[in-house]
Amino acid sequence: MATYLASIYGTEKDKVNCSFYFKIGACRHGDRCSRKHVKPNFSQTILIPNVYHNPSHDANCTMSKQEIQEDFDNIYEDFFVELAKYGEIEEMHVCDNIGDHLVGNIYARFKYEEDAGNAVESLNNRFYAGRPLWAELSPVTDFREACCRQYENSECTRGGLCNFMHLKSADKNLRRELNASQKNYLRERRREERHQE
């Protein structure tokens, strides 16, 4: 029996735990969900909800696509640089959905659980763009499972209200530059630690 329960944990067959919360770290039903949302005590992944608000979702938006991308790239860089202070970031994603449970969510997966825990603890005392940040540990381990495959193929019919992640991509050169900077910083830090010993 225990083996069976372990095999269905977090899947659609699990009638106790919410499979959406397990895959995505958010559920459209929120606290009203009929299934449990088991918040992890330890995780490599953090969630900072409701941070990025895509101006193109506003009917009165006058920004060009390039201005919207530049605005997003600035936010992406701000968060990547800030989160990298806590440890090595393996991946960072920003949701472009408009559903309440996913709108503007930023997910970051650290190499080590301890770094993710430190980031959550510190970020909960911080503000961004005049609003408080509410970070939490997330159960998401595989973003391929959390993302909408139809959206990636430009075939999603639910649009921004889809229950799976629609990720907004930062400029490739920016991502490459941020990752290279992080690797150089970590290399220098390890070198300094060896010299101090």
C-alpha positions, -999 to 999 in steps of 0.1 A, spaced: 0 0 0 28 25 9 45 18 -24 13 24 -43 7 57 -25 43 68 -31 39 60 -68 8 82 -72 19 111 -50 14 144 -68 -2 128 -99 -38 131 -111 -45 97 -94 -37 112 -60 -71 121 -45 -55 138 -14 -27 161 -28 -32 187 -55 -13 176 -86 -14 212 -100 2 226 -69 28 198 -70 37 205 -107 34 243 -108 37 255 -72 3 273 -76 -33 263 -80 -61 283 -95 -84 272 -66 -60 286 -40 -71 279 -5 -105 267 -17 -89 237 -34 -104 204 -23 -69 188 -23 -39 195 -1 -12 219 -11 18 205 7 43 233 11 79 220 11 101 226 41 132 222 19 134 229 -19 159 241 -45 131 261 -61 116 294 -48 85 312 -60 81 350 -59 45 355 -69 28 384 -87 60 404 -96 60 409 -133 30 426 -149 33 425 -187 22 460 -200 9 443 -232 -19 427 -212 -32 463 -205 -56 474 -232 -43 510 -229 -7 500 -234 12 523 -257 46 506 -255 62 490 -286 71 453 -285 108 463 -282 101 486 -253 81 458 -235 110 434 -241 135 459 -228 114 465 -197 111 428 -191 149 423 -196 156 449 -170 133 431 -145 148 398 -153 183 411 -148 174 428 -115 161 395 -101 188 373 -115 215 395 -101 198 398 -67 190 361 -64 226 351 -75 238 368 -42 223 338 -23 238 310 -44 242 295 -78 210 298 -99 204 268 -122 174 283 -139 150 312 -136 116 316 -152 90 343 -153 53 335 -160 34 356 -186 0 342 -177 -28 364 -165 -46 340 -142 -45 351 -106 -24 321 -95 3 325 -121 4 362 -131 39 375 -129 53 346 -109 91 344 -108 106 309 -102 143 303 -95 159 270 -90 191 271 -70 218 244 -70 215 240 -32 184 239 -10 202 260 17 207 288 -8 170 287 -17 160 289 20 183 318 26 169 337 -4 133 331 8 141 343 43 158 375 31 134 384 3 104 384 26 118 415 41 123 433 7 103 455 -17 105 458 -55 89 486 -74 73 498 -42 56 465 -34 65 439 -8 79 406 -20 65 374 -7 88 345 -15 82 309 -6 97 275 -13 81 258 -42 76 220 -50 85 226 -87 114 204 -97 109 200 -134 98 231 -154 92 210 -185 62 194 -167 50 228 -154 51 246 -188 23 245 -214 36 225 -243 9 239 -266 21 275 -258 56 265 -267 43 254 -301 21 285 -304 -10 263 -302 -25 271 -268 -62 281 -271 -66 291 -234 -42 321 -238 -30 338 -206 -57 320 -185 -40 286 -191 -33 266 -159 2 257 -171 31 281 -172 35 304 -202 70 316 -198 83 350 -210 118 347 -223 146 372 -217 169 382 -245 193 353 -253 223 375 -251 213 388 -217 207 352 -204 241 341 -217 258 372 -202 242 366 -168 251 329 -167 287 337 -178 290 364 -151 276 340 -125 301 313 -135 330 337 -133 319 350 -99 316 315 -85 350 306 -100 366 336 -83 349 329 -50 361 293 -50 397 305 -58 396 330 -29 383 304 -5 412 281 -14 437 309 -9 422 316 26 427 280 37 
